[in-house]
Amino acid sequence: MSEHALLDQLLNSFPKSNKEEWSRAASKEIGGKDPLEHLTWESSDEINFLPYYDLENNTALEYLKSFTLCSTVSSTSARTWSCVPKISLPSNKNANAIALNHLANGADGILFDFAQSFNPDLDSLLSEIHWPFCNVSFLVTPPTNLIQLIIEYAGKKNYDPKLLTGTIFCKRERNNDYHELKEVEPYKMLRVLGIQIPSSSPIKEISSALIQAAALMDTLTDAGYNKDFIWRNLSFSLASGKNFLIDIAKQKTLRLLLYQLGQAFELKHYTEVEINIRVEPWTDERFQPHGNMISGSVAAIAAVAGGCDSLTILAEDENNATMTRIARNVSNILREESHMNKVADPTAGSYAIDNIIDRLAVAAWREFQHNMTQL
């Protein structure tokens, strides 16, 4: 039987349903109540969403077709993301050994966390790590002389600057000392203006990202930097794991509004801002000992479906080798066994997701505009 004939048979074997039929079936399940009222759910931003969406709800959302996720550039897979485990410093004295173990067992890179202390020895930390072949990122607060240290290290190793990938994320607002930025122009894939957005409600997270991006664009253009150069160096780290549908839509909404912000700054060459999704530890005694693995897997699926560029799944206990292995392998299983890398945008055209994106975008942009007027 041909593939086309098989598809026709499958389509003809199942009756088409509509909102009325769904409503009748759902009403029986909830004691005769109106499901469109009783099953309406609310986000943490107090936005109400329906339990059922169909084509009628999307007639005004045709514009979202222009914002579906494209296939990943320079990859044989439709969707590619980097598995980037986090290693906290200086608590992990064996950070280099841990990093090498991650890289030898499926990780695509490492996120070194200097948020608590900053005294890096890159020669020791990156020993035997061949940076041109993996992602090396850093989390700092506040920024220090890391850019200069990276440039000196790359020079000693004779690395081609164009081959080094990674991001310098900052946990707090940056200082106004940006003179080192001039030296990263050759590092085309190293983003030095990464921003970690604290976990909050979706609207607050999105508007915070937009505000900080706009502030950096204003500050650095005033300092004489090219707008496209600044934009290329932006990156965001968002939390995932609170609400599956919202987590997918949050990423897509941020990309939509970043495009709008980029147009406002009249960029000559708009490029997508890279998004890292971090899945924070979750514990609940009712689901132990593997509650974090289950929660992390669901959050990671949402992250990939939403189009993340890199994924950092945090172990319940970073010093527990088994837990860190499980957290790292979630990403590998989604790629190698669940084949989530085979589809560029698995939620494209979803009536529910599109409606959530639209509502989040309107609310987040309004919040962004309001907050900008207060600055």
Steps between C-alpha positions, in 0.01 A plus 500: 500500500640842405565761764231724350241220503587415859454862604160514329394182679606638837316827441185318394514258794451765766198732502564872505405673822397857573463727799138403558576129512795560729287719725234230535757231583685725745179607669420138583839464668441800730143439607316696233687830555600727211859392420587828331440671832586230752825388332635845412846533653703796619870574461715640778449841336121460549431457130212263429531233231233269359515121529426459129606697192423443135541683169234755590719626782794558264348707223680813623832323562620447144799723576650225715565291189792736432656409835515122487838351589726441201726200458827539684768652279812292425359176637383172358208504745196723477531603865832517681576610853810471717498293818691726741525375861587750774798466732508725806829654607694513723312231692600242239877475532497228236313720250729409213461125559121540528491704179705241310268224625196693376657562160604136466147382574276702273518865608557759227651755733538623857360795694750600770321683782716771662197670659622445856869570447724609216862396487534299178807320382398420143812293436401262778126523453509429125787253500449238222174668398525585131286813491458523120304173516262579785302778667674663798282747690530688826264642762641796691374768736602768440720491188870534559801460274378170356498626142867593522584165661322316217682699233837433665420130537386467136820672390720258696312206346514649149124453469322651202265757662226418249480141631440573869136468606346588833338773706593715797180524705464761771277452802477870584495828315831568335744775592553778249854392412468366146842578355584127469216449251715647226725195520231237437413607147689203345315256730192464280340215700590615851221704656620720782175679589311203640231574758358250749135586562385405853213253524173690530171520312513476117401864444759629747773279353430606142467870581819485712690349207372770265583781745856377554554449127374851425715646779814333366421616147453859619806504725738340254387691193556819702849364573562472126440130436327376185137393557536173314814414700317558828201295390717209388648480848167482683381173651245405765467221753141424605360252751266220394289255693193673641239451228556286190296707251608833647866396489475425129311820426730716717802432282310561180350819639841633597633432149197676350546810716878505457437523127271797564765660720765438236284679242463794737879530513513477118758223486657453159541124539255347745624177659322274747601554860615174657292362787627266768239314702595391849289237673532570870493222763158389624430283800179363642505220755195343336701427186838406640750366415454589134273804513768735365568268205130498405458874548825572316399283205166679458662841530770400250239388247336841531838668459582312180149540358527873567824520301778538758856530371655342808363300790633486856323247721604542862543193715321473832845472660786618282751307711320170441651331192188291431269801513723707273520211251120466497454875450750506212351195330150649481613719213675212325195274527275771354738524207609141443194300608202738490630658175386850595773632273316373191238778489585869480184623674282222647237744635465711186132559429385387844182692572565504874867597480430777248230648723727488803781669304268776384366571850848491656640727229234767548537497879883485501538781246262716703702425815823579315369834375369593844829418670703687238302818570593467869875494431 
